[in-house]
Amino acid sequence: MGIQFYDVKNRKKVDVSEGLVKKVKYERKTSKGVQVRYALRAHLNGVNLTKFVSEADWKKLNAPME
C-alpha cells in the first residue's frame, strides 16, 4: 500500500510506495514555545513531495528519518 501525496508541479495526487518515504520533524521557536510539525518526504520523477501528518500517523509509520 502506498502513501498519497499531492504533486504541486503536475497538479495531481500520486501514490508513493512506503519504501521511498522518509520521516521528517520540523521544529521552530515561537513566542509561546516550540512548534513541532511532522511530515513525510519523498522524491518521485524529479519532484520533491512533502505531506504533513499527525504525530500519531508519523510514529505509526516505519520509515527512516531524514
DRENMI-121774 format. One record per atom (N, C-alpha, C): residue number from 0; atom name; x negated, y, z negated. Coordinates in steps of 0.001 Angstrom, whole numbers, plus 500000, padded with zeros to 6 digits. Atoms other than C-alpha are relative to their C-alpha. Layout:
BEGIN
<rec num="NUM" atome="CA" xx="X" yy="Y" zz="Z"/>
...
END
This chain:
BEGIN
<rec num="0" atome="N" xx="499158" yy="498816" zz="500000"/>
<rec num="0" atome="CA" xx="500000" yy="500000" zz="500000"/>
<rec num="0" atome="C" xx="499117" yy="501241" zz="500000"/>
<rec num="1" atome="N" xx="500796" yy="498793" zz="499903"/>
<rec num="1" atome="CA" xx="498653" yy="503411" zz="500912"/>
<rec num="1" atome="C" xx="500581" yy="501146" zz="499192"/>
<rec num="2" atome="N" xx="499579" yy="498786" zz="500693"/>
<rec num="2" atome="CA" xx="498894" yy="506831" zz="499355"/>
<rec num="2" atome="C" xx="500313" yy="501042" zz="501063"/>
<rec num="3" atome="N" xx="499560" yy="499041" zz="498999"/>
<rec num="3" atome="CA" xx="500766" yy="509515" zz="501258"/>
<rec num="3" atome="C" xx="499448" yy="501390" zz="499694"/>
<rec num="4" atome="N" xx="500531" yy="498644" zz="500072"/>
<rec num="4" atome="CA" xx="499009" yy="512839" zz="501870"/>
<rec num="4" atome="C" xx="500682" yy="500825" zz="501084"/>
<rec num="5" atome="N" xx="499510" yy="499111" zz="498952"/>
<rec num="5" atome="CA" xx="500161" yy="515871" zz="503853"/>
<rec num="5" atome="C" xx="498797" yy="500600" zz="500710"/>
<rec num="6" atome="N" xx="501086" yy="499472" zz="499176"/>
<rec num="6" atome="CA" xx="497777" yy="516763" zz="506683"/>
<rec num="6" atome="C" xx="500398" yy="501399" zz="500472"/>
<rec num="7" atome="N" xx="499645" yy="498613" zz="499690"/>
<rec num="7" atome="CA" xx="497923" yy="520569" zz="506874"/>
<rec num="7" atome="C" xx="499608" yy="500352" zz="501432"/>
<rec num="8" atome="N" xx="500489" yy="499667" zz="498660"/>
<rec num="8" atome="CA" xx="495910" yy="520747" zz="510091"/>
<rec num="8" atome="C" xx="500951" yy="499487" zz="501087"/>
<rec num="9" atome="N" xx="499122" yy="500600" zz="498990"/>
<rec num="9" atome="CA" xx="498213" yy="518394" zz="512034"/>
<rec num="9" atome="C" xx="501481" yy="500090" zz="499642"/>
<rec num="10" atome="N" xx="498628" yy="499781" zz="500458"/>
<rec num="10" atome="CA" xx="501369" yy="519292" zz="510062"/>
<rec num="10" atome="C" xx="500836" yy="498726" zz="499986"/>
<rec num="11" atome="N" xx="499233" yy="501237" zz="500141"/>
<rec num="11" atome="CA" xx="502428" yy="515737" zz="509270"/>
<rec num="11" atome="C" xx="499479" yy="499213" zz="498806"/>
<rec num="12" atome="N" xx="500398" yy="500856" zz="501105"/>
<rec num="12" atome="CA" xx="502310" yy="513169" zz="506493"/>
<rec num="12" atome="C" xx="499214" yy="498819" zz="500548"/>
<rec num="13" atome="N" xx="500829" yy="501131" zz="499600"/>
<rec num="13" atome="CA" xx="499652" yy="510466" zz="506710"/>
<rec num="13" atome="C" xx="499834" yy="499063" zz="498812"/>
<rec num="14" atome="N" xx="500262" yy="500997" zz="501029"/>
<rec num="14" atome="CA" xx="499118" yy="507240" zz="504779"/>
<rec num="14" atome="C" xx="498520" yy="499664" zz="500015"/>
<rec num="15" atome="N" xx="501420" yy="500302" zz="500152"/>
<rec num="15" atome="CA" xx="495612" yy="506602" zz="503458"/>
<rec num="15" atome="C" xx="499888" yy="498800" zz="499073"/>
<rec num="16" atome="N" xx="500162" yy="501176" zz="500853"/>
<rec num="16" atome="CA" xx="494533" yy="503241" zz="502063"/>
<rec num="16" atome="C" xx="499306" yy="500393" zz="498701"/>
<rec num="17" atome="N" xx="500519" yy="499659" zz="501324"/>
<rec num="17" atome="CA" xx="493632" yy="503260" zz="498374"/>
<rec num="17" atome="C" xx="498484" yy="499894" zz="499928"/>
<rec num="18" atome="N" xx="501451" yy="500144" zz="499996"/>
<rec num="18" atome="CA" xx="490058" yy="502240" zz="499184"/>
<rec num="18" atome="C" xx="499267" yy="501258" zz="500436"/>
<rec num="19" atome="N" xx="500620" yy="498766" zz="499510"/>
<rec num="19" atome="CA" xx="489385" yy="505627" zz="500821"/>
<rec num="19" atome="C" xx="500250" yy="501193" zz="499088"/>
<rec num="20" atome="N" xx="499588" yy="498906" zz="500885"/>
<rec num="20" atome="CA" xx="490783" yy="507701" zz="497942"/>
<rec num="20" atome="C" xx="499062" yy="500105" zz="498811"/>
<rec num="21" atome="N" xx="500809" yy="499727" zz="501191"/>
<rec num="21" atome="CA" xx="488720" yy="509318" zz="495173"/>
<rec num="21" atome="C" xx="500789" yy="500909" zz="499069"/>
<rec num="22" atome="N" xx="499321" yy="499176" zz="500999"/>
<rec num="22" atome="CA" xx="489947" yy="510890" zz="491946"/>
<rec num="22" atome="C" xx="499145" yy="501221" zz="499672"/>
<rec num="23" atome="N" xx="500681" yy="498754" zz="500340"/>
<rec num="23" atome="CA" xx="489078" yy="514491" zz="491076"/>
<rec num="23" atome="C" xx="500760" yy="500664" zz="498859"/>
<rec num="24" atome="N" xx="499406" yy="499282" zz="501129"/>
<rec num="24" atome="CA" xx="489672" yy="516510" zz="487918"/>
<rec num="24" atome="C" xx="499480" yy="501429" zz="500057"/>
<rec num="25" atome="N" xx="500367" yy="498591" zz="499927"/>
<rec num="25" atome="CA" xx="489684" yy="520303" zz="488247"/>
<rec num="25" atome="C" xx="500303" yy="500662" zz="498660"/>
<rec num="26" atome="N" xx="499811" yy="499291" zz="501264"/>
<rec num="26" atome="CA" xx="489187" yy="522337" zz="485067"/>
<rec num="26" atome="C" xx="499616" yy="501461" zz="500191"/>
<rec num="27" atome="N" xx="500344" yy="498579" zz="499958"/>
<rec num="27" atome="CA" xx="489266" yy="526107" zz="484723"/>
<rec num="27" atome="C" xx="500452" yy="500656" zz="498711"/>
<rec num="28" atome="N" xx="499674" yy="499271" zz="501219"/>
<rec num="28" atome="CA" xx="489302" yy="528508" zz="481829"/>
<rec num="28" atome="C" xx="501023" yy="501078" zz="500312"/>
<rec num="29" atome="N" xx="499018" yy="498933" zz="499910"/>
<rec num="29" atome="CA" xx="492294" yy="530761" zz="481362"/>
<rec num="29" atome="C" xx="499984" yy="500749" zz="498673"/>
<rec num="30" atome="N" xx="499965" yy="499232" zz="501243"/>
<rec num="30" atome="CA" xx="493084" yy="533314" zz="478701"/>
<rec num="30" atome="C" xx="500621" yy="499201" zz="498855"/>
<rec num="31" atome="N" xx="499333" yy="500806" zz="501023"/>
<rec num="31" atome="CA" xx="495151" yy="530693" zz="476854"/>
<rec num="31" atome="C" xx="499312" yy="498662" zz="499755"/>
<rec num="32" atome="N" xx="500708" yy="501269" zz="500199"/>
<rec num="32" atome="CA" xx="492639" yy="527845" zz="477052"/>
<rec num="32" atome="C" xx="499487" yy="499454" zz="501314"/>
<rec num="33" atome="N" xx="500515" yy="500663" zz="498806"/>
<rec num="33" atome="CA" xx="491594" yy="525329" zz="479656"/>
<rec num="33" atome="C" xx="501158" yy="499349" zz="500748"/>
<rec num="34" atome="N" xx="498989" yy="500619" zz="499160"/>
<rec num="34" atome="CA" xx="493817" yy="524291" zz="482550"/>
<rec num="34" atome="C" xx="499351" yy="498834" zz="500734"/>
<rec num="35" atome="N" xx="500517" yy="501189" zz="499333"/>
<rec num="35" atome="CA" xx="493290" yy="520784" zz="483912"/>
<rec num="35" atome="C" xx="501003" yy="499579" zz="501060"/>
<rec num="36" atome="N" xx="499159" yy="500494" zz="498911"/>
<rec num="36" atome="CA" xx="494640" yy="519651" zz="487283"/>
<rec num="36" atome="C" xx="499393" yy="498711" zz="500507"/>
<rec num="37" atome="N" xx="500433" yy="501311" zz="499546"/>
<rec num="37" atome="CA" xx="494446" yy="516090" zz="488522"/>
<rec num="37" atome="C" xx="500358" yy="499856" zz="501472"/>
<rec num="38" atome="N" xx="499782" yy="500085" zz="498561"/>
<rec num="38" atome="CA" xx="494063" yy="515362" zz="492219"/>
<rec num="38" atome="C" xx="499380" yy="498730" zz="500563"/>
<rec num="39" atome="N" xx="500569" yy="501090" zz="499223"/>
<rec num="39" atome="CA" xx="493343" yy="512648" zz="494753"/>
<rec num="39" atome="C" xx="499457" yy="500614" zz="501273"/>
<rec num="40" atome="N" xx="500622" yy="499463" zz="498791"/>
<rec num="40" atome="CA" xx="490991" yy="513345" zz="497659"/>
<rec num="40" atome="C" xx="499686" yy="498868" zz="500953"/>
<rec num="41" atome="N" xx="500338" yy="500968" zz="498962"/>
<rec num="41" atome="CA" xx="490422" yy="511557" zz="500926"/>
<rec num="41" atome="C" xx="499502" yy="500764" zz="501218"/>
<rec num="42" atome="N" xx="500505" yy="499425" zz="498753"/>
<rec num="42" atome="CA" xx="488741" yy="512179" zz="504277"/>
<rec num="42" atome="C" xx="500468" yy="499078" zz="501117"/>
<rec num="43" atome="N" xx="499424" yy="500817" zz="498941"/>
<rec num="43" atome="CA" xx="490589" yy="510962" zz="507376"/>
<rec num="43" atome="C" xx="499977" yy="500767" zz="501310"/>
<rec num="44" atome="N" xx="500058" yy="499402" zz="498658"/>
<rec num="44" atome="CA" xx="489945" yy="511735" zz="511060"/>
<rec num="44" atome="C" xx="499385" yy="501393" zz="499992"/>
<rec num="45" atome="N" xx="500683" yy="498720" zz="500051"/>
<rec num="45" atome="CA" xx="487611" yy="514607" zz="510197"/>
<rec num="45" atome="C" xx="500720" yy="501068" zz="499197"/>
<rec num="46" atome="N" xx="499213" yy="499044" zz="500776"/>
<rec num="46" atome="CA" xx="490151" yy="516259" zz="507883"/>
<rec num="46" atome="C" xx="499926" yy="499623" zz="498525"/>
<rec num="47" atome="N" xx="499978" yy="500218" zz="501443"/>
<rec num="47" atome="CA" xx="489797" yy="516649" zz="504115"/>
<rec num="47" atome="C" xx="501437" yy="500112" zz="499511"/>
<rec num="48" atome="N" xx="498640" yy="500031" zz="500520"/>
<rec num="48" atome="CA" xx="493009" yy="515761" zz="502298"/>
<rec num="48" atome="C" xx="499957" yy="500058" zz="498483"/>
<rec num="49" atome="N" xx="499900" yy="499888" zz="501455"/>
<rec num="49" atome="CA" xx="493957" yy="516700" zz="498724"/>
<rec num="49" atome="C" xx="501465" yy="499889" zz="499612"/>
<rec num="50" atome="N" xx="498641" yy="500145" zz="500526"/>
<rec num="50" atome="CA" xx="497025" yy="515681" zz="496751"/>
<rec num="50" atome="C" xx="499934" yy="500139" zz="498491"/>
<rec num="51" atome="N" xx="499949" yy="499821" zz="501446"/>
<rec num="51" atome="CA" xx="497755" yy="516958" zz="493246"/>
<rec num="51" atome="C" xx="501045" yy="499050" zz="499428"/>
<rec num="52" atome="N" xx="499134" yy="501004" zz="500614"/>
<rec num="52" atome="CA" xx="499294" yy="514329" zz="490966"/>
<rec num="52" atome="C" xx="500076" yy="500233" zz="498495"/>
<rec num="53" atome="N" xx="499882" yy="499898" zz="501453"/>
<rec num="53" atome="CA" xx="500394" yy="513958" zz="487363"/>
<rec num="53" atome="C" xx="498847" yy="499254" zz="499338"/>
<rec num="54" atome="N" xx="501075" yy="500658" zz="500744"/>
<rec num="54" atome="CA" xx="497932" yy="512862" zz="484699"/>
<rec num="54" atome="C" xx="500255" yy="498499" zz="499896"/>
<rec num="55" atome="N" xx="499660" yy="501420" zz="500112"/>
<rec num="55" atome="CA" xx="499777" yy="509541" zz="484305"/>
<rec num="55" atome="C" xx="499691" yy="499255" zz="501300"/>
<rec num="56" atome="N" xx="500296" yy="500635" zz="498713"/>
<rec num="56" atome="CA" xx="499548" yy="508737" zz="488036"/>
<rec num="56" atome="C" xx="498502" yy="499959" zz="500253"/>
<rec num="57" atome="N" xx="501446" yy="499917" zz="499813"/>
<rec num="57" atome="CA" xx="495898" yy="509826" zz="488074"/>
<rec num="57" atome="C" xx="499291" yy="498904" zz="499211"/>
<rec num="58" atome="N" xx="500621" yy="501026" zz="500843"/>
<rec num="58" atome="CA" xx="494997" yy="507499" zz="485199"/>
<rec num="58" atome="C" xx="500360" yy="498595" zz="500467"/>
<rec num="59" atome="N" xx="499540" yy="501310" zz="499551"/>
<rec num="59" atome="CA" xx="497004" yy="504616" zz="486681"/>
<rec num="59" atome="C" xx="499210" yy="499505" zz="501216"/>
<rec num="60" atome="N" xx="500685" yy="500375" zz="498772"/>
<rec num="60" atome="CA" xx="495081" yy="504658" zz="489969"/>
<rec num="60" atome="C" xx="498581" yy="499539" zz="499706"/>
<rec num="61" atome="N" xx="501343" yy="500542" zz="500172"/>
<rec num="61" atome="CA" xx="491953" yy="502522" zz="490066"/>
<rec num="61" atome="C" xx="499152" yy="500446" zz="501192"/>
<rec num="62" atome="N" xx="500817" yy="499433" zz="498927"/>
<rec num="62" atome="CA" xx="489702" yy="504707" zz="492224"/>
<rec num="62" atome="C" xx="498780" yy="500664" zz="499374"/>
<rec num="63" atome="N" xx="501197" yy="499357" zz="500558"/>
<rec num="63" atome="CA" xx="486187" yy="506121" zz="491807"/>
<rec num="63" atome="C" xx="500181" yy="501506" zz="499847"/>
<rec num="64" atome="N" xx="500002" yy="498549" zz="500195"/>
<rec num="64" atome="CA" xx="485631" yy="509646" zz="490515"/>
<rec num="64" atome="C" xx="499090" yy="500635" zz="501044"/>
<rec num="65" atome="N" xx="500830" yy="499260" zz="499036"/>
<rec num="65" atome="CA" xx="484259" yy="512189" zz="492979"/>
<rec num="65" atome="C" xx="499032" yy="500883" zz="499277"/>
END
